């Protein structure tokens, strides 16, 4: 998925690869695609995910933690 964002005052885009499974519970992990950052987000890397327990219909928390190459 493509993400267009401003993070810490830096604006650009990057790609995220999502993998997951569904067995009544939704589990998804995300990885920033290496080398995909543009403009101010060049050098971005990170991981995250999403979890929604079985039986819940409300939105759950999604987290993507990122850092920049020094």
Secondary structure, 3 states (H helix, E strand, C coil): CEEEEEECCEEEEEEEEEEEEECCCEEEEEEECCCCCCHHHCCEEEEEEEEECCCCCCCCCEEEEEEECC
